[in-house]
């Protein structure tokens, strides 16, 4: 479905990002992906080998998507190594949950830098090769929290809501260049970041809110990403797909 396309996936050493990188590679895409911390280096190296074993070109880059200069350098290196960028999945994200009364400016800034500023940083860089090719698909990872809000997650909700507005604006700017930009809003998905939802005392309460009656899986978000990256979605841009088990119904 994306054979011989070059895809960037940020924050792919684990969780949803890892599932996306594997799904795109399974369908023929060459993968350049990022990780940010030394503690993720081993996982990143292992993922790189898994991707190569699927018969595609793959390379892990240690790069902070929240840093503009780092993104500029990273995308430049990818274009030199892979030739172009056809698909960009802005997946890097963190949460530092706290009630607004206790939320610190540093916590707010960290979430904004990694979740929202990173999308600007990466998109600004990848549209250059995409405009040259007159083709491209940008996929931004928002969240159901960015659409509904959630107590104790003001910074996370604001960052993910910002991604939606950014996505729609980019779609309007670049549609004439055949560059599509869409967002995915996952619901409660089983990852390391959300393990407290499944294992915590309130797990049953969360499940009651989900019409499908279960938490999502990373592969299900990867399937949605593959759809938006491929020509199956060639007439879709500026949209937000809620992969949430019906939570946003």
C-alpha positions in Angstrom: 0.0 0.0 0.0 3.0 2.3 0.6 5.6 0.4 -1.3 8.9 2.2 -1.7 7.6 5.4 0.0 9.8 7.1 2.5 8.2 7.6 5.9 9.3 9.5 8.9 7.8 8.5 12.3 8.8 10.5 15.4 8.9 9.0 18.8 8.8 5.4 17.5 11.0 3.5 20.0 7.9 2.1 21.7 4.1 2.1 21.9 2.0 3.5 19.1 5.0 4.9 17.2 6.7 1.5 17.1 3.5 -0.1 15.8 3.1 2.5 13.1 6.7 2.1 11.9 6.3 -1.7 11.7 2.9 -1.4 9.9 4.3 1.0 7.3 7.3 -1.2 6.8 5.2 -4.4 6.5 3.5 -2.6 3.6 6.7 -1.6 1.8 7.7 1.8 3.2 11.2 2.7 4.1 11.4 4.1 7.6 13.4 6.9 9.3 12.3 7.2 12.9 13.3 9.1 16.0 13.9 8.5 19.6 15.0 11.1 22.2 16.5 9.5 25.3 19.5 7.3 25.9 17.3 5.0 27.8 15.4 4.3 24.5 18.5 3.6 22.4 18.4 -0.2 22.9 14.8 -0.4 21.9 15.4 1.9 18.9 18.3 -0.3 17.7 16.1 -3.4 18.1 13.3 -1.8 16.1 15.7 -0.8 13.4 16.7 -4.4 13.0 13.1 -5.6 12.9 12.3 -3.1 10.1 15.3 -4.1 8.1 14.3 -7.7 8.5 11.0 -6.8 6.7 13.1 -6.0 3.6 13.0 -2.2 3.7 15.6 0.5 4.4 15.4 1.7 8.0 17.4 4.0 10.3 17.0 5.2 13.8 17.9 8.8 14.6 18.4 10.3 18.1 16.6 13.6 17.7 14.3 15.8 19.8 11.2 16.7 17.8 10.6 19.6 20.2 13.8 21.3 19.0 13.6 23.2 15.7 17.3 23.0 14.8 17.3 19.3 15.6 14.4 18.7 13.3 16.0 20.7 10.5 19.2 18.6 10.8 17.2 15.4 11.1 15.1 15.9 8.0 18.1 17.1 6.1 19.9 13.8 7.0 16.9 11.8 6.0 16.6 13.4 2.6 20.3 12.8 2.0 20.1 9.2 3.1 16.6 8.2 1.7 16.3 10.7 -1.2 13.0 12.3 -0.2 10.1 12.3 2.4 6.7 11.0 1.2 5.0 10.4 4.6 5.5 12.1 7.9 3.9 10.8 11.1 4.1 13.3 13.9 3.7 10.9 16.8 6.1 12.1 19.5 4.3 13.0 22.7 4.3 13.1 26.4 1.9 13.8 29.3 2.6 15.5 32.6 -0.8 15.4 34.2 -1.7 17.6 37.0 -4.6 19.7 38.2 -4.3 23.3 36.9 -3.9 24.5 40.4 -0.7 22.5 40.8 0.5 22.6 37.2 3.9 24.3 36.9 5.0 26.5 34.0 7.8 24.1 33.2 5.4 21.2 33.0 3.2 23.2 30.7 6.1 24.2 28.5 7.5 20.6 28.3 4.2 19.3 27.1 3.7 22.1 24.5 7.2 21.7 23.2 7.0 17.9 22.7 3.4 17.6 21.7 2.6 20.7 19.7 5.8 22.6 18.8 7.2 19.4 17.5 4.4 19.2 14.9 5.3 22.7 13.7 9.0 21.9 13.7 8.7 18.7 11.7 5.9 19.8 9.3 7.8 22.9 8.3 10.8 20.8 7.3 9.1 17.9 5.5 6.9 20.1 3.3 10.0 21.2 1.3 10.7 17.8 -0.3 6.9 17.1 -0.5 6.3 20.4 -2.4 9.2 19.5 -4.7 7.6 16.1 -5.4 4.1 17.6 -5.5 2.9 14.8 -3.2 2.9 13.9 0.4 0.9 12.8 3.4 1.3 14.3 6.9 -0.4 12.5 9.8 -0.5 14.2 13.2 -1.3 12.3 16.3 -3.9 14.2 18.3 -6.0 12.6 21.0 -9.6 12.2 22.1 -8.6 14.4 25.0 -7.9 17.2 22.6 -11.5 17.0 21.5 -13.3 16.4 24.8 -10.9 17.7 27.5 -10.2 15.9 30.7 -9.7 17.0 34.3 -6.1 17.0 35.3 -4.9 17.2 31.7 -5.2 20.9 30.7 -1.7 20.9 29.1 -2.2 17.7 27.3 -5.6 18.6 26.1 -4.5 22.1 24.9 -1.5 20.6 23.0 -3.7 18.0 21.3 -6.4 20.5 20.4 -3.8 22.8 19.0 -2.7 19.9 16.7 -6.2 19.7 15.2 -6.3 23.4 14.4 -2.8 23.2 12.9 -3.7 20.1 10.8 -6.8 21.8 9.3 -4.8 25.0 8.4 -2.0 23.0 6.8 -4.5 21.0 4.7 -5.9 24.3 3.4 -2.5 25.7 2.6 -1.0 22.7 0.9 -4.0 21.0 -0.8 -3.2 22.7 -4.1 0.3 21.1 -4.0 -1.3 17.6 -3.5 0.0 17.4 0.0 -2.6 16.0 2.5 -2.6 16.6 6.2 -4.8 14.7 8.6 -5.0 13.9 12.3 -5.8 10.8 14.3 -7.4 11.2 17.7 -6.8 7.9 19.6 -9.0 7.1 22.6 -7.7 4.9 25.5 -5.0 2.8 23.9 -2.9 0.2 25.7 0.6 1.5 25.9 3.3 2.1 28.5 2.0 5.7 28.9 -1.5 4.6 29.6 -0.9 1.5 31.7 -2.4 3.3 34.7 -5.8 3.4 33.0 -5.9 -0.4 32.5 -4.4 -1.4 35.8 -5.7 1.4 38.1 -8.8 1.3 40.3 -10.8 3.3 37.8 -10.3 0.9 34.9 -13.9 -0.3 35.0 -15.2 3.3 34.9 -13.1 4.1 31.8 -14.4 0.9 30.1 -18.0 1.9 30.8 -17.5 5.0 28.7 -16.3 3.1 25.7 -19.1 1.7 23.5 -16.9 -1.1 22.2 -16.2 -2.1 25.8 -12.4 -2.4 25.6 -9.2 -0.4 25.3 -7.7 0.1 21.9 -4.5 -1.5 20.7 -1.5 0.2 19.1 -1.9 -1.8 16.0 -5.4 -0.4 15.5 -4.0 3.1 15.5 -1.2 1.9 13.1 -3.9 0.6 10.7 -5.6 4.0 10.7 -2.2 5.6 10.0 -1.6 3.2 7.1 -4.9 4.2 5.6 -4.1 7.9 5.8 -0.6 7.3 4.4 -1.8 5.4 1.4 -3.7 6.2 -1.7 -6.8 4.6 -0.2 -7.3 8.1 1.4 -6.3 10.1 -1.6 -9.4 12.4 -1.3 -9.1 12.9 2.4 -7.4 16.0 3.9 -8.0 18.3 6.9 -9.8 15.6 8.8 -9.6 14.1 12.3 -10.3 10.4 12.6 -11.4 9.4 16.1 -10.0 5.9 16.7 -11.6 5.7 20.1 -14.0 2.7 20.2 -16.9 5.1 20.0 -15.9 7.2 23.0 -16.4 10.4 21.1 -19.9 9.4 19.9 
